[in-house]
Amino acid sequence: MVSIDNLKFKYQSLPDNKKAVVKMGIILGGILLLFIILVIIVSIVMGNKKSYEQFENIVLRASERYVTDNPTVIDQSTVYGTTEITIDTLVTNNYMKEVSKYLGEDRSCTGKVLVYRNMKDLKYIPKIKCGTDYSDVSISEKIILNEEVVSENGGLYAEDGGYVFRGQHVNNNVVYSGQNWKIISIDKVGNIKMIQADRINDYVEWDDRYNAAFYYNSGFNEFQGKTGTESSRIKDHINQAYNGSALTDEAKKIIVPTEYCIGKRGETDKSKDGSTECALKTELSPAGLLSVHEFLHASLDEKCIDATSRECGNYNYFTDIAGSYWTATASNKNTADVYYINNVLYISKASNAYPLRLVVVVNGLVNYKSGSGTTQDPYILD
């Protein structure tokens, strides 16, 4: 057995450079030992306590198991809808332990999971509140809190119980389905309408059928078609884009099926409230196109009077979207003319080809993740 005196003698006989190495090893060993002791102390004090994020994930997984085992709790009587599952329900039905078992007696959280159903797709949206320490905030709530509601200049305007963006330099940028979109409006229940800012869809004809009024395939400008006739090709193209690669399956889970405005409009019609276009709507649809009144209303130029006004491209965030793209609005002067946008409004025969920029409505209850709405720092959905 080696004695302490022998160790001291061996250490003293070492060269100075090797003594320094030994000292460093002793110091590092001591630090490692101290770290291990601290970890043991923290684990004893904290026990099996979870972080708020871990607790939220436990609630989320528990709600998924609960719905899998009890599918009838989800209302299937409508095209879409939301079901609320509380933490108390999950605890009572033994899908999770009491909150204190995860957080300890000194921390408390309340909450629920909103299960949004779009057709057959389910999106689980946790809503957890832990005093002032942790709280889920919906994307629509965050936008409204983040943006000063204005009555002049560019920004977020309060209208009809909801909100709409107007002007050019506005913080309405959002990343959704891995793409850049621009928020158009937020309705009274918090659902968010937005348009693709990135073009990923091909050039397509609005319609390409033979039109006897023009003696060639000028197309027809009836979006849905009259009773007994086919719908326009543009409706088919929208559905193909939606069901194709335009949106991920995960992104589709938060789509709110919507009746999109497709009424025809005259060039000198001065309305900007949708009364003209929204006199005729689609059936509930997962996606649509921009309506002319939405483009006109976004402009703050007082000389933006109707669809012929070139000034409508001024102070209008839609002009930040590069290139041409179709609208859902046809002209009422004949059976073949349709409006498209390229900084301002133009009219084209339906048989010409321009890109699609899908418009969708998403559930604004999904949680805010990050961002401030600028082009450099867009809002991110959780």
N, C-alpha and C positions, 0 to 999 in steps of 0.2 A: 504494500500500500504506500502510495506517494504521500509524504508529509507536506504540510504547508511550508516548512522551512526549506525542503528540497525544491518546491515550486518557486519560492522566492529566490533561492540560489541560482536556479536555471534562468529565471527572468533577468536577474542582475548580470548574468554572464552573456546575455544576448547583445548583439550590436545595437546601436541607437535606432537604426532604421527598422529593425525587426521589433524593437520595443514599441515603436509608434504603431506598427501594425497590430500588435497585441492589444494595445490600449484602445485602438479604434474598434477592434472586435468586441472588447468588453463593453464599450459604450453602446454599440449597435445592438448587442445582445440585451443590454439593460432596457433600451428603448422598445425592443420587440416584446420583452417580458411585460413592460408597463402597458403596452398596447393590448396585449392579450388579457391582462387583468381588467383594463377598462371595458373591453368588449364583454367580458363575463359579468361585470357589475351592471352595465347597461342592460344586458339581456335579462338579468335577475330583476332589475327595477321595472323594465318595460314589459317583461313577461312575453306574451304572444300578441301584443298590441299591433294593430295595423295602421298604416297611413290612411289618410282620407281617400286617396286615390285607390289604394288597395281595397278599402271598404266599399267604395262605389262599384268596383269591379265584382266584388262578391255579391252585391245586391243585383247587379246586372245579370250575372250568370244564374242566380237563383230565380230571377223572373223568367229567364228563358226556359229553365227546367219546369217551372210552374205552368207555363203556357203549353209546353210540349205534353205535359201530363194531363192538362185540363184545357184542351183546345176550344171548348165551347164558351170559355170566358171572353173570347174575342168575337165581337159582333160581326156577323157575316151578312147582315141584311142589307147593307149599302155597299156602294162601289169602294168607298174609303171611309175611314173613321179611326178614332183613338180610344183605347181602353186604358184605364188607370189601375195599376197594381201597387198597393202600398207596402211599405216595409212590414207593417203590422200583419198584413195578409200573408206575407212570406214567412214570418215568424210563427204565426198561429198554425200554418199548415206544414210546419217543420221543413221548410226549404232553406232556412238559415237560422242561426242562433240569435239570441237577443243582442241588441246593439252593443251593450256593455261588454259582451264577451269578445268583441273585436277591438273596441276602442278604450276599454277600461271605464272605471266609474267617474273619472274626472273629465271625460269628453262625451259629448252627446250630439247625435245627428238625427234629423228627421228626413223623410223623403218618400219617393215613389218612383216607379218606372212607367213612362208613357209608352204604350205599344201602339205604334201607328201602322195601320194596314192600308196599303195601296193594292187593290185587287188581291192577289195571293201573297204579296211580299209584306214582310213584317220588319219594322225598324224599331229597335228598343232604345228609348231615350231616357237616361237616368236624370232625375231631378233631386239632388241631394243638397241639404242645407245643414251646415255644422256651425251654427252661431255666426260670428264674424270671421271665422278662420277659413271656411271653405263653402262655396256655393256655386251651383251650376247656373249659368245665365244663357237664355236662348239667344240665337243669332239675331232675331228680330228685335228683342228687347235691347240687346247690345247696340245695334245700329241706332235705334231711337235715342238711347242714352248718350251715345257717342256724338251724334250729330245735333247741332243746334237747329231747332225748327225755325225756319225763316219765313218772312212774308215778302221779301225782295232779295234780289241778287241770287246767285247760284246756291243750291243747297236742298235740304229736305223740307218740303211743304206739307202741312197738314190739310187733308182734303177728304170729305165724305167719311169721316171716322177712321181713315187710314192715312197713309203718307205716300208722297210721290217725289221723285228727284226731278229737279228742273235746273237748267243752266248748263254751263260747260265744265267748269272746274269743280266737280263734285266728287265726294268720297263714296262712290257706289260700285267699287270694284270688288269682286269676290272670286275665289277659286272654288270651282265645283266640278266634280268628275274629272279632275286633273286639267281643267281648262279655265281660261279667263272669261268671266261673264260680267255684265253690267246690270245692276239692280234697277228696275224700272219703278216699282212701287211695292208698298207693303199694305195689305188690306186690313180691314178692321179686326180680324181675328189673328193677324200676325203672319199670314202666308205671304211669301215673297215671290214676285214676278221678276224674271230676269231674262236677258238676251245674250246669246253667244257673242263674245267679242273676238274670239279666235275662230277663223273660218276653217272647218274641217270637212265641210260637205261639198259635193260636186256642183258644177253649174247644171241647172235643170230648167226645163220649160215649165211655166206655170200650167200650161195645157198645150196639147199639140193636135187636137182633133180637127177634122175638116169643118169649117164654118161657112155655110152657104151664103151668109150675108157678105162675106169677103171673097168668096170663090177660091179659097185655098185653106190650107191647114193653119189658120191664124189662131186656132184654139178658142175655147169658150171660157168666159170669166165667171162662171158659176162655181163657187168653191165646193159646195156640197152636191150640186146637181138638183134638178127638180124631181118631183115624184116620178119614178119610172125611168130615170136616166142615171148614168154613172156619175160619180163624183169627179171633180177635176183631177188632173194628174198631180197638181201641187199637193193635194191632200194625201195622195199615195206616196209622194216623195217625203213628206213629213213623217209619215208612219214608217217608211223604210229607213229613214235616218235615225229615228228614235229606236227602232228595233234592231238597228245595225250597230255600228261602232261609235255613234255620237255620244252615248252615255254608258257608263259602266253599270253593271247589275246593282252594285251597292248604291250608286247615285239614284237609280230608279226607285229605290225603296222609299224615298222621301218626296216623290212627285205627288202633287195634288191634282187629280183630274179636274179639268176646268172647261167651261163653255167659252170658247174664244170668239171674239167679235169678227164677223165676216160680211157685214152689210156693205153694199156699194155706196160710192160717194161721188158727188160732183166736184169738179175742180174749183168752183167758186163757193162751195159750202164753207161757211165760216165757223162751224161748230168745232170745238176741241174737247168736249166733255164725253165723247163716245156715243152720244144720242143717235147719231146717224149709223155708225158701223155696228153698234151693239143692238140695233133693232133686229138684227139677225145674228144668231149664234150657232156654233157647232154643237153637237152632242158633247157630253163629257169626254174630253180628249187628254192624253198625256202631254201633248206638245202642240204648239201652234206657231204663228208668225206675228210679227209686229203689225199693229193697226196704224193707219195714217194719223188718226187723232192723237195717238201716243207720241208720235214724232213731232207733230205740231205743238202739242202742249209742253214739250220739254224745252222749247225755245223761249227765251226771255225777250227777244227782239219785239218791240211794239209794232213793227211793220210786218210781222209774221201774221198775215190775215187768213190766208187759205192755202191750198195746195200749190197754187201758182206763185206764191211769194218766195223769191230766192232768199229773202232775209231769214227764212225759217231755219237756215243752216247756221245762223249766228247764235252765239251763246246757247249752244245745244250739244250736250254730251254725246249724242248719237253720231255727230261728225267725227268723233274720235275713233269710231269703228271704220276701218279702212275698206275701200272698195264698194262695189254695188251689191245689193241684196234685195230679194223680193219682200213685199209686204203681203198681208192677207187681204188687202183692200182692192177691190176692182172699181173701175170707173162705171158710172151709171149712164154714160152717154151712148154706149153700144154694147155688144156682146163679146168683145174680144180684148178690150184695153184693161190693163192692170197697173197699179202704182208700184214703182220700185224706188230704192233710195241709193243715191251716191252723193253724199253730203247734203243734197237737197232732194226734193221729190221730183220724179219724172214719170211719164206714162209710156208704157210699152205694150206691144201686142203680146198676148199670152204665150205665143209660140217662141218668143226669144228666150235665151237662156241666161239666168243669173244665179248666183249662189243662194243657198238657204242659210239663214241664221235662226236657229230654233229659239223659240220663246217657251219657257216652262215656268210653272208655279211650284215652289217647294214649300214643305212644311217649315214654318218659321220657328217651331218649337225646338228644332234640333239645336244642340248646344254650340255656343260660340267657342272657338278654339284659340284664335289669335287674329291679329291684323287690325288696321285702322281704316281700311277702305280706299287708300290711295293706290295709284298704279304700282308704286314700289312696295307697298305693304298692304295687299288686299286682304279682305276678311277671309278667314278659313273656317269652314264648317267642321264640327267634330264628327 
